[in-house]
Amino acid sequence: MIDTGQEATHLVVDRSACAGHGLCYSASPGLLDSDDQGNPVILRDPLTPDDIGAADAAVIVCPERALTVEP
């Protein structure tokens, strides 16, 4: 792998804060899915540049603030 000098970006779920509303995977269905208890499952990690908009949308709609985008 070639080092581009850029850190990978990740979508992180705080499982202790998540209440399973499902708004995140409804807002970003190509990036998130749900497990059998309704908790979000991240489909791609690290995020690609094309994923950033979908990740930001998921973060914005989460009423529990259980999602963050981090380097």
C-alpha positions, 0 to 999 in steps of 0.5 A: 500500500502506498502511503499518501500521507492522509489518515483513513476516515472512519464512521464510529458507532457508540453502542452505549449511546445508540437507541436503535431508532434506525434513522442513520441506516435509513439516511445512508443505506449504502453505508449502514445496515442494521443487525437483528437488534436494530443497531447500525452495522457499518458496511465499509471501513475505512470510508472512501471519499465518496462515503463522507457525505453519507456518513455526515448525513447519518451523523446529523440524523442520529438523535442520540449523537451515537455516530461520529466521523473520525480520522 
